[in-house]
Amino acid sequence: MSLIQECIRTVGRGSRGRGPLTQTQAREVMTAFINGEVGDDQMAMLMMLIRVRDETPEEIAGFVQALKSSPDRFADLDWPLYAGKRTGQSSGLPWHLVAAKILANNGVKILLHGDLDKMHNRLHARNFLNHLNINTASSLEDAKEQLEQFNIVYLPLDNFLPKVKMMLDWKHRYGLRTPVNTVARALNPANAPFALRGSFHPGFQELHAQVESLVHLPTKQTQRTVSFKGQSGETEYNPKVSQTIWWAENGMVNSSYIEECMMNHSSILCPLGTSEDEQELMSSTVISTMTVALFALCGDWKESQSKAQQLWHTYCVGLTSEGTLC
């Protein structure tokens, strides 16, 4: 029996006989698929069977390990952008880009990576990059060079792992989301020591933290990945809700309950064109998103929140006087 047949049999047998893949099995079968040793139809069947049963941290970690090819570390913060923000539900514009740009202007090297899902009625970060003078990289090497110069760059998934992009698009063929949606967020193509993970459905916040603890456990890297319920599932913190955030650090998973953090702030001219009635939500979103990013970098929530408010105030003063973010 081949490896892919063994994996399909493992997850696809009857309810009493089936079980999850081990981390090793997941890593090996994904490696075989990337190397062309497993057919698309076989891998799609495996992914759908896993999705019906719900993916485990070990399965996702194994898939991610198989896809991590670059040993270089050339960013401080990994920031995946795969969900987009729903339109027409008061979720606003991609304000997380403003948060990322402010941090980059203050010395944090940030690799944004993502995909553009045209089938959904969503606002995607990729369509707003030009508003903030954020470039798009054509490859991993190009992303590395641009980070050296600008501290921030966006890398489309199909420019560094086109086969994973193809797997993401299976949901349009089959009408079902696969575990690859979870895998894509965890790719960390720049091997940044710190990372953010935004997701929507309950349970996935803890799942992402568990995945990170397994992905980096063999190397014993000092790394902190913070996972939270993002606005519309995007990696943007929602200040209107209280929630539990999860983070992985040195192979351990931790959590903390954070109260909602809407605050009154001065109105400014947002570079994305935010309307006047959304100014308060916009500023609170930017500050809270910077807070969770800074928490990933330093591990202290109160210190991160204070720093985020300071950066926002400085940015607002500069925007008022210069009329630009850059």
C-alpha positions in Angstrom: 0.0 0.0 0.0 1.4 3.4 -1.0 1.9 6.3 1.5 -1.1 8.3 0.3 -3.4 5.2 0.3 -2.3 4.4 3.9 -3.1 8.0 4.9 -6.5 8.0 3.2 -7.3 4.6 4.8 -6.2 6.0 8.2 -8.6 9.0 8.2 -11.3 7.5 6.0 -12.3 4.2 7.6 -15.6 3.9 9.5 -16.2 5.9 12.7 -14.8 3.1 14.9 -11.7 2.5 12.8 -10.5 5.9 11.6 -8.1 8.2 13.3 -5.9 11.2 12.6 -2.6 11.2 10.8 0.5 11.5 13.0 2.7 14.5 12.5 5.3 12.4 10.7 2.6 11.0 8.3 1.3 14.4 7.6 4.8 15.8 6.9 5.7 12.8 4.6 2.5 12.8 2.6 2.7 16.6 2.0 6.3 16.3 1.0 5.4 13.5 -1.5 2.6 15.7 -2.9 4.9 18.7 -3.4 7.4 16.4 -5.1 4.8 15.2 -7.6 4.6 11.7 -6.1 0.9 12.0 -5.1 -1.9 12.9 -7.5 -4.1 16.0 -7.0 -7.2 13.8 -6.7 -5.6 11.7 -4.0 -4.5 14.7 -2.0 -7.8 16.4 -2.4 -9.6 13.3 -1.1 -7.3 13.2 1.9 -7.8 16.8 2.7 -11.6 16.5 2.5 -11.7 13.5 4.7 -9.6 15.4 7.3 -11.8 18.4 7.1 -15.0 16.4 7.7 -13.4 15.0 10.9 -11.6 18.3 11.8 -7.9 18.7 11.6 -5.6 18.1 14.5 -2.6 20.3 15.6 -0.3 17.4 14.7 -1.7 17.1 11.1 -1.4 20.8 10.5 2.1 21.0 12.0 3.3 18.1 9.8 1.9 19.8 6.7 3.6 23.1 7.6 6.9 21.5 8.3 6.9 19.9 4.8 6.3 23.3 3.2 8.9 25.2 5.1 11.9 25.3 2.7 13.7 28.5 3.3 16.2 28.4 6.2 16.8 32.2 6.1 15.3 34.4 8.8 14.8 37.9 7.3 11.8 39.4 9.1 10.9 40.2 12.7 7.2 39.6 12.4 5.1 37.2 10.3 1.7 38.6 9.4 -0.6 36.3 7.3 -3.5 38.0 5.4 -5.8 35.3 3.9 -9.3 36.0 4.9 -10.1 39.6 3.9 -12.8 41.6 5.7 -16.5 41.1 5.0 -18.2 44.1 3.3 -21.5 45.5 4.5 -21.2 44.3 8.1 -19.5 47.4 9.7 -16.2 45.6 9.8 -14.5 48.5 8.1 -11.6 48.8 5.8 -8.3 46.9 6.1 -7.0 49.0 9.0 -4.5 46.3 10.0 -2.4 47.6 7.1 -2.2 51.0 8.8 -1.1 49.3 12.0 1.6 47.3 10.1 2.9 50.3 8.3 3.2 52.3 11.5 5.2 49.5 13.1 7.4 49.2 10.0 8.1 52.9 10.1 9.3 52.4 13.6 11.8 49.7 12.8 9.9 46.4 12.8 10.6 44.2 9.7 7.2 42.8 8.7 6.5 40.2 6.0 2.8 40.3 5.0 1.8 37.2 2.9 -1.6 36.2 1.7 -4.0 35.3 -1.1 -6.8 37.0 -3.0 -10.0 35.0 -2.9 -12.1 36.6 -5.6 -15.1 34.4 -4.9 -16.0 36.1 -1.6 -17.5 39.5 -1.0 -14.6 40.7 1.0 -12.1 43.6 1.1 -8.6 42.2 0.7 -5.4 43.8 1.9 -3.8 43.3 -1.5 -6.2 45.9 -3.0 -5.1 48.6 -0.5 -1.4 48.2 -0.5 -0.8 51.2 -2.9 -2.6 53.5 -0.4 0.3 53.0 2.0 3.1 52.6 -0.4 3.6 48.9 0.5 5.2 47.0 -2.4 4.4 43.5 -3.6 7.3 41.0 -3.8 7.7 38.7 -6.8 9.5 36.0 -4.9 11.0 35.1 -1.5 14.3 36.6 -2.6 12.7 39.8 -3.7 10.8 40.0 -0.4 14.1 39.7 1.5 15.6 42.5 -0.5 12.6 44.8 -0.1 12.5 44.2 3.6 16.1 45.4 3.9 15.1 48.7 2.3 11.5 49.3 3.4 10.9 47.1 6.5 7.5 45.9 5.1 6.5 44.0 2.0 3.5 41.9 0.8 4.3 38.4 -0.7 1.4 36.7 -2.5 1.1 33.0 -1.9 1.3 32.1 -5.6 4.7 33.9 -5.7 6.3 31.5 -3.3 4.2 28.4 -3.0 1.9 28.1 -6.1 1.0 24.5 -5.3 -0.5 25.6 -2.0 -2.4 28.3 -3.8 -3.8 25.6 -6.0 -4.8 23.6 -2.9 -6.6 26.6 -1.5 -8.6 26.9 -4.7 -9.9 23.4 -4.3 -12.7 24.9 -2.2 -14.2 26.4 -5.3 -14.1 23.0 -7.1 -15.6 21.0 -4.2 -17.5 23.7 -2.3 -15.7 22.8 1.0 -12.9 24.5 2.8 -9.9 22.3 3.4 -7.2 22.2 6.2 -4.9 24.1 3.8 -6.6 27.3 5.0 -5.1 26.7 8.4 -1.8 25.6 6.9 -1.4 28.7 4.8 -1.6 31.0 7.8 1.2 29.1 9.5 3.7 29.1 6.6 5.9 31.9 8.0 8.0 32.1 4.8 10.6 34.5 6.3 11.0 32.3 9.4 10.3 35.3 11.6 10.8 34.7 15.3 7.5 36.4 16.1 4.1 35.9 14.4 0.4 36.7 14.4 -2.5 34.4 13.6 -6.0 35.7 13.1 -9.0 33.3 12.7 -12.7 33.4 13.0 -14.3 30.1 14.2 -14.2 29.1 17.9 -11.4 26.7 18.7 -9.1 27.8 15.9 -7.3 30.4 18.1 -6.1 27.6 20.4 -5.4 25.3 17.4 -3.0 27.8 15.8 -1.1 28.2 19.0 -0.9 24.4 19.4 0.4 24.1 15.8 3.1 26.6 16.4 4.3 24.8 19.6 4.6 21.6 17.5 6.2 23.1 14.4 9.1 24.7 16.4 9.4 22.2 19.2 12.1 20.1 17.5 14.4 23.1 17.0 13.7 24.6 20.4 13.6 28.1 18.9 12.7 31.0 21.1 9.6 32.2 19.3 6.2 33.8 20.2 3.2 33.4 18.0 0.0 35.1 19.1 -3.4 33.8 18.0 -6.7 35.6 18.4 -10.2 36.0 16.9 -9.6 38.4 14.0 -12.1 40.7 12.4 -13.9 38.5 9.7 -11.2 36.0 10.4 -8.5 38.4 9.1 -5.3 39.1 11.1 -6.8 42.3 12.5 -7.7 42.6 16.2 -11.3 43.5 17.0 -11.5 46.1 19.8 -15.2 45.7 20.2 -15.1 42.2 21.8 -13.5 40.6 24.8 -11.7 37.5 24.0 -9.1 34.9 25.0 -5.8 35.2 23.1 -3.5 32.2 22.8 0.2 32.2 22.2 3.0 29.6 21.7 6.4 30.2 23.2 9.3 27.8 23.6 7.0 24.8 22.9 4.4 25.8 25.5 0.9 27.1 24.9 -0.5 30.0 27.0 -3.7 32.0 27.1 -5.0 35.2 28.6 -8.4 36.9 28.7 -8.4 40.4 27.3 -11.3 42.9 27.8 -12.7 44.9 24.9 -10.6 48.0 24.2 -12.7 50.6 22.4 -11.5 54.1 23.2 -12.2 57.7 22.2 -9.6 59.1 19.9 -9.2 62.2 17.8 -10.4 62.1 14.3 -7.8 62.0 11.5 -7.7 61.8 7.8 -7.2 58.0 7.3 -5.0 57.1 4.3 -7.5 54.4 3.4 -10.4 56.8 3.1 -12.3 55.9 6.3 -15.6 57.7 6.7 -16.1 60.1 9.6 -18.6 57.8 11.4 -16.0 55.0 11.6 -13.1 57.1 12.9 -13.4 55.8 16.5 -13.6 52.2 15.3 -10.7 52.7 13.0 -8.4 54.3 15.5 -9.3 51.7 18.2 -8.7 48.9 15.7 -5.3 50.2 14.7 -4.2 50.6 18.3 -5.4 47.2 19.4 -3.9 45.5 16.3 -0.5 47.2 17.1 -0.9 46.1 20.7 -1.2 42.5 19.8 1.7 42.7 17.4 3.9 44.4 20.0 2.8 41.8 22.5 4.1 39.1 20.1 7.4 41.0 20.1 7.8 41.7 23.9 5.3 39.4 25.8 3.9 42.2 28.0 0.3 43.3 27.2 0.2 46.5 29.2 3.5 47.7 27.9 2.5 46.9 24.4 -0.8 48.8 24.8 1.0 51.8 26.1 3.5 51.7 23.3 0.7 51.3 20.7 -1.1 54.4 22.0 2.1 56.3 21.9 2.9 55.3 18.3 -0.7 56.2 17.3 -0.4 59.6 18.9 2.9 60.3 17.1 1.5 59.1 13.8 -1.6 61.3 14.1 0.6 64.4 14.8 2.7 63.6 11.8 -0.3 62.9 9.6 -1.9 66.2 10.6 1.3 68.1 9.8 2.5 66.2 6.7 -0.7 64.8 5.3 0.9 61.4 4.6 1.8 58.2 6.4 5.2 57.8 4.7 
